[in-house]
Amino acid sequence: MKTNITLIGMPGAGKSTIGIILAKDLAFGFLDTDVLIQISQQKTLQDIVDGSGYMSLRNIEEAELLKVNLKRHIIATGGSAVYSEAAMKHLAKESVIVFLDLDLEQIRQRIHNFDTRGIARAKDQTIEDLFEERVILYKKYADATIDCRTLCQDSLALEIIEQVKPLLQTD
């Protein structure tokens, strides 16, 4: 049995927002790995990308994820966590991995600051390119996939709990 739920998905899919709701519903701790990176680096994600490049952000993210050693937590990862097989295997030891699946059009509607949000991507990569590349990885690592297209946030949290309950140790 696993003790954590780790949320993966595109920027704008709702990992942080739904993660907080799940943490409250389950009386779990909550960790947003984007915030963890910003605290450890004393920079915004965008400052890291601008100063050192997107691969530097991915490397920092991997290092931070490999340090995570928690129980009874909801972990909201950065959208690029899935590029690190080592980090995903590490998280999967204690976590049920949940992919928050949202279609490209809804991602576009939610992300108004694509160029300044601190997304780990090559300069010439469009949101479409990123979506196509990452969805394959999200599906590869997911223990459960939640369709986020139609349900409200509270309903999504309940759906996640229902789907992961057989794999999760909650007491």
WOMOBEL-V283455 format. One line per field, one symbol per residue. ss: DSSP state (A for helix, B for strand, O for the rest). phi: phi as a letter, one per 20 degrees, with the letter a starting at -180 (. if undefined). psi: psi as a letter, one per 20 degrees, with the letter a starting at -180 (. if undefined). A space follows every 50 residues. Layout:
# WOMOBEL-V283455
ss=???
phi=???
psi=???
This chain:
# WOMOBEL-V283455
ss=OBOBBBBBOOOOOOAAAAAAAAAAAAOOBBBBAAAAAAAAAOOOAAAAAA AAOAAAAAAAAAAAAAAOOOOOBBBBOOOOAAAOAAAAAAAAAABBBBBB BOOAAAAAAAOOOOOOOOOOOOOOOOAAAAAAAAAAAAAAAOOBBBBOOO OOAAAAAAAAAAAAAAABOOO
phi=.dddddecqfgnfogfffgffffffdldfccdfffgffffelbfgfffff ecnfffffffggffffefbcclcedeefgegffdfffffffffdceedee ecfgfffgfeeecgecenefbfgefeffgfgffeggfgffefebddfefc efgfffffffggfegfddedd
psi=qqirpppqrqpiijggghgggggghilrrppohgggghghikqrghhggh hirhhggggggggghiipnrqlqpoorqhjhiiohgghhghihiqpppoo pqrgghgghhoilgijikpnqqhiprhgggggghhggghgiphqppojhh qrghhgghgggghigiipoi.
